[in-house]
Amino acid sequence: MKETGIEPIFTRQIEGVFLAATLDTRHSREELFPVSVRVTYKRKVWYYRTGIKLTPEAHLQVLRSKGVRGEFAQIKNRIEKIFDRVAGEVISLLEQNMFSLEALKSLLSKRNTPSDTTLLDYWLDYAETKKAAQTKNPFISAASSFYRSLGCEVRRIEERDPHARRKTIVGASTKIPPRDVTIDMIQSWIIFMEEQGNTLATQSFYLRAFRGVLYELQRNRLIRSVPKFKIPEGERRQDDFLTVPDIIKIRDYPDGPNKWSADWWIILYLCNGSNLRDLATLEYDEHYFHDNELSFVRAKTRNKKPVRVFIPIIPELEDLLKKYAAEPKMGQRVFPQILLNAQTEAAITNRVHDFNADIRNGMIKVCRDLNIRAVSASTARNSYITTLTWHMVSDAFIDGMVGHSNGKNILRGYQGMASPRKRREINSKLFIDPESY
């Protein structure tokens, strides 16, 4: 028996009782649907929730998965355990000549089958319901941090694909059920993150992800209430920038082991503060050959309201392109060394993460040598915006250069786009100290 064309993951008939592990699409208005064991008896139907939610696309991946390795195979194995447990209870009641849907419901409620689900299993399964890697990864990173605070170990699993990377968490605490989470456990985790040197922004990131998991557990009645804990506010973004004199120091950093990192940080700065994920897929297009500009649509806006960014190639950027960019050819990537041969979303995310980490690690030494504040990729973006702001460039122009959406600003919907000549004129101010005149 199929429901709205969705094929069940597992089915079984036990005398006159029909069981099917499938998506329950009856009521949910969201993209996620609960996976339930549908029990049909004498034309009456009852759904027993497993505590797992999937999108129809993820359901299909689980259905097709085989073996025990892989993200979807692990979810399938969890569903199978619950399905077999329900089938066992059905058999037990039938043997005692006591079967009815009410009897089964009462028995499963007492035994509370979903409580056998560990917090870690639910946490990682919940992360897999997120489509985009940038949405999924914070949940996985938060889980790694949380379980490390409980004494567990995070190990890397080698894959055939050198760009793929998976990790597994091992240790006794991985077996704790959701109901055993306490406020003391969370407070100990916060102290652990502080001792590890995690910034307030990172702590806030992880705690918000964890709270999302807890709310989902509560909605599925796997916990009665969500422990109350305070999420720290991250550092203010407006403090995360460099002044032009310090940026010039990075630009002029002498040749050596860390010159590569200094150059790449300047590339981010000169590319309107673009993030590395966008530069990774940046291609030579007609704007490069006709207007001497690089151009791309921000990945962040691609599936919403596409916003195109234009990067004027001023002399300083041109020098760095000659040093690090590929030969200009229509449709070819400008910086192929970022992604190499990565194809899947997970592999692309890992390559960008590793490339960013290489820049960041080198910049720690660069900033120490120059006696300036430590920087990250986001510092380059904030520095670009701050420099132009201090040069009294309009907010509308800056928004366009960094790819901010117009949002509800009706006026900007009528404003004409700046010309390539004007964009080049403005970006030529990036190494002029606005406080020197």
N, C-alpha and C positions, 0 to 999 in steps of 0.2 A: 504493500500500500504506500503510495507516494502522496506527499502533501504539497500542493501548488507546484508540482513538477520537480520537487527537490528529492533526490534519491537518498534514502536512509544510509547511514554509515554502517550500521549492523541491523540485521533482522533475525527473528527467531519465532517459531510457532511451537507452543507447548500445550498440547491438547487443544482446547478451544481458546487459548489466550495468545494474542499476537503482540510481539514486542518489536519496536523499531527505535533505534537511536538516530535522531534527526533534528533538524532545525525547527524550532517552534515559531512559526511566522504569523501566528494568529493576531497578536496584539501590538508587537513592537513597531514603533514608527521611526526607529533609528536604523542605522546601517548594520548594527550588531543584533543578532538574534540568539536567544539561549538555545543551547543544545540540550534536548530532553529525551528521556526514554518514554516513548508513547506506548501506552498499554491499552489494547483494545479487547474488550470482552463483552459478548452478547450485544454488540452494536453500540456499546458505551465506551467512551474514550477518556483516559486520564493521562496527564503529562507529569512526569517526574523529572525535575531539573537537575542537571549534573553540576551546575555551578560554573559552566564554561559558556562563553559567548563567542560567536564567530560571524564574520561577514559571509554572504553566499559564496564569494570567491575563495575565502579561506576554507569554507566547508568542502568545496570541491577539491582543494589541495589535500585536506585531511582524508577525504574519501579515496583519493588516488594513491596516498602514501603507503609505503611498504616497509617492513623491517622495524627496527627499534631506534635507529639513528635519524637525526634530522628533526627540525622543529615540529613539522606537522605529524610526523610519525609518533613523536612523544605525546602529542595531544590525542592522537588516535588511540594510543595504548591506554591513556587515562580514561577515555570514554569507554573503552572496551571493559576495563576493570569494573566500572560502575554498572555498565550494561549487564555483565555477568553476575554481579551481585544482586541486581534486581531480578534477573532470571532465576537465581538460586532461591530467592524468597518466594517467587511464584511457584516453583516446584515444591518447596516445603509446604506451602499452604494447600496445594492440590493434593499432595500425599496425605494430608490430614483431613481432606475433604472439607476444607474451611475457606476455600478461595472465594473472594469477592473483591471488587475494586476498593471498597471501603476498608476491608481487612488489610489489603496490601498497602494502602495509603497509611493506615494506622501503624502498621509494622515498620514501614520505612521511615516514618516520622519519628518513631521511638528510637530506631537505630541510627537515624540521622546520617545516612550514607555519605553525603557530601562533606561531612566533617572530617572524613579520612583524607581529604585533600589538604596537602601541606600549603602553608603560606607561600613558599617559594614556587611551587607548581602553579598556583593561582596567579601569582605575581607575573611570572614569565608568560603564562598563557594570555594574561590580560595585555601584556606588552605586544604579543603577536597579533592582537586584534587591530593594532594601529597600522595603517597602510604605509605611511611614509617612514623611512629610516630615521629621519631627524626627529620624528615624534616617538618612535619606538625606542630608540637608543637611551634616552634619559631614564626610562623605566628599568632597563637592563643594567645601566651603570649604577642607578640608585640601589638596586638589589645587590649588586656586587659589594658596594660600600656597606650596606646594612649588615650583610652576613659576615663580612670581614670583621665588623665590630663585635660580632658574636663569636669570633674565633675560627670562622671557616676559612677555607683557602679557595682562591679563584685560580683555576688552571686554564691554560690555553689548549684548545683542541686543534691539532694540525689538520688541514684540509688539502686535497689535491690541488685546488686552485690557490696559488701563492698569494692572491689578493684577498681571498676570503679569510675571515677570522671569526672563530666561535670560541666561547669560553664556557666552562662549567664550574659550578660552585659545589664544593665537597666539604663535609663536616657534619657532626651530630646535630647541629642546630638547624640544618636544612629540613629536618623532620617536624619542626614545630608546626602545629595547626594554627589557623588564623585566630582562633579564640584565645590563644596563649600570649598574644601581643599585649604588652603592658606599657604604661607611660614611662616607667623606669627604664625599660628596654630602649625606648625612643630617645630618652634623655642621655643614656649612655652612648647611643649612636651619635648624637650631636657632639658630645665631648670627644668621641673618637675622631669625627670629621675635623674638629678644631685642632686636635693633636696632629692629624695628618697634613695640616696646612691648607685644607680646603677653604676657599674664599667664602664669604657670606653669600655671594651669588650662587656658587655651587651648592652650598648647603640648602639654600632656598629651593633650588632646582630639584634636588633629590627629595626633599621633604614634601614638596607639592606633588611629585610623582607618587610618592608613597601614600599620601592622603587620598589621591585619586583611586588607588587600589583598595584602600580601606572603605571608601564610600561605595565602591562596586561590591565589595564583600557584604556590606550592610544591606544594599539593595537586593542582593540574592539571599539574604537571611542566613548568611554563614557566620556573621557576628551580630550581636545585639546593638552595639553602639560603636562609634569611632572615638578612640581616645583623643582628648583635647590636648594639643601641643602648639606652641607658638612657632611660626615660621619666620626666621630673621629676614629683614629687608636687605637686598643686595646693595653693593656699593653703587653710589650715584654715578650714572654714566657720564654726566657732565664734568666729572673730575678725571675721567680717563682719557686724557689727551696729552700731546706734547706741543710745546711752543716751537715756532719755526727755528730758532737758534739750535734747539736740541735735535730737530729733524735734520738740519744741515749737518750736524755732527755724525748722524747715522749715514747720511748720504756720502760723506767724505771719509768714512771709516776705512782705515788702511787695509791693503790686501793681506790675507791670512786665512786661517781655518774658518773663521766666522764671517768673512766678507760676504759669502753666499747668503747667509741669513739677513744681513744688513741690506743687501741689494733687494731681496725679495720683500722685505718689509717696506722699502721705498716703492717697489712696484705696486704693492697694495695701496699705498698712499696716493700715488700718481694715477692709479686707475679708479679715481673717485672714491677711494675707500671700499672698493668692491670686495666681497668675500671670496675666499679661494674656491668655493664650490662653483661659483659663476665663472671664474677665470679658468677653471679646469675644462670647461666645455666651450670656451670662447673660440670663435672661428673667424678667419679672414672673410669679410664679405664686401659688398659693393661700397660700403661706407669707408672701408680702409683704402680702397683703390681710387675712389672719387674725392673723398673729403679728408683723407689722412686721419681717420678716426677709427677706433675699435668700437664695436657695438654688440650688445646682447640684450635679451629679455631676461629679467631676473627670474631665477628658478622659483623664488618665493611667491611670485605673482603669476606664474605661467598658467596655472589652472584656475585663476580667479579673473582678475582684470589685468591683462598683460601690460607691463611697464618696461619700455626700452631705455637702456642707459647708453649714453654716448661718451666715449673717452677720447679727448683730443690728444694727439701724439705730440707733446711738446718736446723740445730737444733732450731733456733729461730722461724722459721715458723712451725716446727713440734710441738713446745709447744703451739702455738696459734691454730693449727688445733685440738689438743687434747681438747682445751678449747671451740672452737666455731664450729668445723666441725661435720658433721654427721658421724656415724660409717661407716668405709670403706666397701662398697659393690659394686661390678661391676655394672656399669650403673646407680648408684644412685647419686643424686646431692650432692656435697660437702657442699654447704651452702643453704639448703632448706628454711631457715628462711628468706631469702631475698625476694623470690617470694611468699612464702606460697602456696595458691591455685590459684594464678593468671594464667589465660589461654590465654586470648585475648591479642593482641599486646598493646592495650590501657591500660589494667589492668597491664600488665608487666611493661610498661613504668612508670605508676604511682607508682608501688611498688618500682622500682629502684630509682625513684625520691625521694620518702619519706625516703627510707633507707639512701640514700646519704645525704638528709637534716638532718637526725638524727646525722649522723657522723659529718657533718659540724657544726651543732649547738653545739655539745659537744666539738668539737675542738676549737671553739672560746674561751671557758672557759679554756681549757687545755693550749692553747698558751698564754693566759693572765696570767695564774698561773706560767708558765715557763718563761715568759718574752721573748718570741720568736715571730717572725712574724706570722701572721695569715696564715693558710694553707687551701687548698681544696683537692679534690681527684686528680685534675690535678697536684697539687704540688707534690704528691707522685710519679707520673710518671716522672715528670721532675727531681725530686731528685734522682730517680733510675738511670736515664740516666746520670745525672751530676756526681754522685758518681763514676760510672764506667768509665766515660770519664776522670775524674781526676786521676783515677788509671791507666791511659794510656791503657785502653782496646780498641781494635780496633772498629771503627764505624761499620764495617761489622758484628762483633759479637753482638754489642748492637742492631743494626737493627733487627737481627734475634731474639733476646731475647724479644723485645717489639712488634714483629710482623709487622714491617714495610715491605712493598712490595719492591722487588728488583727494580721495575719500569724499567727504561731504562738502569740500570747499568748492562751491559752485563757480566762484569767480575764476578759479584757475582752469576750469573747463573751457573758458572762453579765451584764455591767454595764449598767444602764439608761442611756439617753441623757439628757443634761442637758436641762432644760426651757428654753423660750425666755426665761423670766424669769431663770434662772440664767446663760444665755449673755450676756444683756444686762448683768447685774451684773458679770460678769467682764470683758467688753470695755470697760466704763466705766472700767477701771483703766489703759487704754492711754496716757493722758496724765498719769498720777500717777507721779511719780518714786519707785520702790520704795526708793531709798536716802535718801529725805528724812524717813523716820520709823522 
